Amino acid sequence: MESIDIIKSNYIRELLMDGVREDSRGLNDFRSIKVAPGVIEHAEGSAQVDLGSTRVLAGVKLIMGEPMSDTPDQGTMSMAAELLPLASADYETGPPSPDSIELARVVDRGIRAGNCIDLADLLVAEGKAWSVYADLYILNYDGNLFDAGELAVMSALMNTKVPKYEDDKVIREERIKDIKLNNIVTSATFAKIGDKILLDMNRNEGNAADARLTVATDGSVVRAMQKGLNGGITVKEIDDMVDTAMAKHVELKSIMEKATKRSL
Amino acid sequence: MASLANKPDLIVNGKRVDGRDFDELRPIKIEAGVLKNADGSAYLEWGNNKILAGVYGPKEVFPRHMADPSKAIIKCRYTMAPFSSLADHGRTGPNRRSIEISKVTKEVFENVVILSEFPNSEIDIFIEVLQGDGGTRAAGITAASVALANAGIYMKDLVYAVSAGRIEDKIVLDFNMIEDNYSEADMPIAVAPRNNDILLLQMDGGLSKEQLKEAVGMVLEAGKKISVLQKAALNDNYKKATEQYGQKQ
């Protein structure tokens, strides 16, 4: 971290002692959320999400492949995240960093554990099934990539159409149906700074954070969690964060449903 | 998660596939100071898991530009041996899963190691899963704690880790591999026992709020037993070392 970031972190901490945030948000407020589905026409599904100044783009491609040997009755999904060097002065080119791997795996975990994609419906014939590739591109970094990423990938999936498959050929120009979804998962990521807990950290708050917790939920049960950073959190704090995440799910889900014009 | 088509019965007559109760740990054996070259080490058997943890440092940071004049940095590498799993031959070295586990494990130890005591230096933690049978990240953290203490590195606390999760509607402690593959939720947790701060928390599957609470409670209860074993391993090693030293006089 550069010196200016340390100064900003101290400023964030001081403000928080009075329960105030840099951008005067409430502790449990998200920044403004914009979801733009279908921005990449070539992809079978896509969505760009703005969470404050954090901007991420998710693209979904469907590839005809084979089921995994231990799950012959269903298709597959896989996810990757790219922290593009154009998104922040903090990012560098090179192989995937632990940060980008963690991001992709945590977003993946929420959607997979929530059974969001009906993987069995991706099977088209014995030994033939669609593989869903979701790629998360970070275009501008201002904190909280977990929630922006979960929103973008979920929205991109809600936007995804399955291409025609005929005589062993994929006809990409013809998309025949919406991909079958079973569930909608959203996440809420919290930063613990000192003894305060706040939702949806921006970059400066992220730098000041002692601990981080992502809670992914479908509104009825918790689907995935991931704690990050080296600070500790208490059982009571986890309890409160789960409550908030579940309450926020309703709001996030409706934003995605409105934007993608698809609801479950 | 494996295909549900060939899912075995994980609970029969109120017992688990290996005969354990819902809140019962697998047998755990820990030995400290097992590697000659490492500054600290531990070998741990946890059910069928066999894990070796080695610690080097504090030592000079490499590459040097990563050095922090205010504190030590921790590097952590968790890997599974290609022969460690009952399934196919794996690949040597880190993969995406192990990179993530290495990262969250590193964050656990950044909390408890008193980094400011060792400015400009690095502490390396290596966790090698020689045989894996479910719950290897928790077992790895439990072993690495002992290895760090064995290296004489100052820590605020001796961390333990264990997972809890859900099989059907039952909350169950410490999954083995079969349970891990077919369970409805899995949640590894690492705890600093002094104040019960949660230092690692991962979860996937589905847990209601009440189930989450029950699972965390089960982890905290089991942790008491794990802590006793960790301390005993360190004590034994210390005893052995003092005996050896005494003989030389």
Interface residues (C-beta under 8 A of the other chain):
Chain A: D70 T71 P72 D73 Q74 P96 P98 D99 I101 E102 A104 R105 R109 G110 R112 A113 G114 L213 S220 V221 V222 R223 A224 M225 Q226 K227 G228 L229 N230 G231 G232 I233 T234 V235 I238 D239 V242 D243 M246
Chain B: A2 S3 A5 R96 R97 I99 E100 S102 K103 V104 E107 V108 E110 N111 A185 M187 A192 N195 N196 D197 I198 L199 L200 L201 Q202 M203 D204 G205 G206 L207 S208 K209 Q211 L212 K213 V216 L220
